[in-house]
Amino acid sequence: MTLADEHDVDVLMYHRDGTIYVDSRTGAPERLLELLDGLGLDRHCAPEEDDEWHQVPEHWGEIAVKQMADRAVLLLTRAGYRISIDTVVGGTAHQAARAATRPSPPAPAPATPPSAGSRRSP
């Protein structure tokens, strides 16, 4: 029984010991596993235990993980799968990183001085 089975979802994305795992139900259809492959996840298999799972590649940064998670939700739910994502994935560190990469808003335009010929009414 996988963690996805225990949480009663088709896909469970969670963080453990510095690695982000993407776990699918026991006996998940090959179509689901191919969708996870298509998200750029690394597929792992332990044939002696009849176990398959995916992991986020180690070289991915937080923003890449968050973007993949956003795509996964859209793709998998449209395909009819239920997905659950641990709150650690895409948490406050991700939000801070995104804020740091956003361009600064443009400075407001300077106020236009009144023209020399205009008069103020008393």
C-alpha positions in Angstrom: 0.0 0.0 0.0 1.4 3.4 -1.0 0.9 6.8 0.8 -1.4 7.8 -2.1 -3.6 4.8 -1.2 -3.5 5.7 2.5 -4.6 9.3 1.6 -7.3 8.1 -0.8 -5.9 10.1 -3.8 -4.4 9.0 -7.1 -1.3 11.1 -6.7 0.4 12.4 -3.5 3.2 15.0 -3.7 5.2 15.3 -0.4 8.5 16.2 1.0 10.7 13.9 3.1 14.3 14.0 4.0 15.2 16.7 1.5 13.5 15.0 -1.4 10.1 15.7 -3.0 8.3 12.5 -3.9 5.3 12.0 -6.2 3.6 8.9 -5.1 0.8 7.2 -7.1 -1.6 4.5 -6.1 -0.6 0.8 -6.1 -1.2 -0.5 -9.6 -1.6 2.9 -11.1 -2.4 2.8 -14.8 0.5 3.4 -17.1 -1.3 6.4 -18.5 -1.0 8.2 -15.1 2.7 7.2 -14.8 3.3 8.6 -18.3 1.6 11.9 -17.3 4.0 12.1 -14.3 6.9 11.3 -16.6 5.8 14.1 -18.9 6.0 16.6 -16.1 9.8 16.0 -16.0 9.7 13.8 -12.9 12.2 11.0 -12.5 10.6 7.5 -12.4 12.0 5.0 -10.0 11.2 1.3 -9.6 11.9 -1.4 -7.1 10.8 -4.5 -9.0 11.4 -6.8 -6.0 8.8 -4.8 -4.1 6.6 -4.2 -7.1 6.8 -0.5 -6.3 7.1 2.5 -8.6 7.3 6.2 -7.7 8.5 9.5 -9.1 10.8 12.1 -7.6 11.5 15.7 -8.4 14.9 16.0 -10.0 17.5 17.1 -7.5 18.7 20.0 -9.6 15.3 21.7 -9.7 14.8 24.9 -7.7 11.8 25.8 -5.7 10.2 27.8 -8.5 10.6 24.9 -11.0 8.9 22.6 -8.4 6.1 25.0 -7.9 5.5 25.5 -11.6 5.5 21.7 -12.0 3.0 21.3 -9.1 0.7 23.9 -10.7 0.9 22.1 -14.1 0.4 18.7 -12.3 -2.8 19.9 -10.7 -4.2 21.2 -13.9 -3.2 18.2 -16.0 -4.1 15.5 -13.6 -7.5 16.9 -12.5 -8.5 17.4 -16.1 -7.6 13.8 -16.8 -9.9 12.8 -13.8 -7.2 12.0 -11.2 -7.3 13.2 -7.6 -4.0 14.9 -6.4 -2.9 16.1 -3.0 0.1 18.3 -2.5 1.9 18.6 0.9 1.9 22.2 2.1 5.7 22.2 2.3 5.9 22.1 -1.5 5.6 25.6 -2.8 5.4 27.1 0.7 6.7 30.4 2.1 10.3 30.0 0.8 8.8 29.6 -2.7 6.7 32.7 -2.3 9.7 34.7 -1.1 11.7 33.5 -4.1 9.0 34.5 -6.5 8.7 37.9 -5.0 12.5 38.4 -5.3 12.3 37.6 -9.1 9.3 39.8 -9.9 10.3 43.0 -11.7 9.8 46.2 -9.7 6.8 48.2 -10.6 7.5 51.2 -12.7 8.0 54.5 -10.9 5.1 56.9 -11.2 5.3 59.6 -13.8 6.4 63.0 -12.3 3.6 65.5 -11.8 3.3 67.9 -14.7 4.0 71.5 -13.5 1.3 74.1 -14.4 2.0 75.9 -17.6 3.4 79.5 -17.2 0.3 81.0 -18.9 -2.3 79.3 -16.7 -3.8 81.3 -13.9 -5.4 80.1 -10.7 -8.7 81.4 -9.7 -8.9 83.1 -6.3 
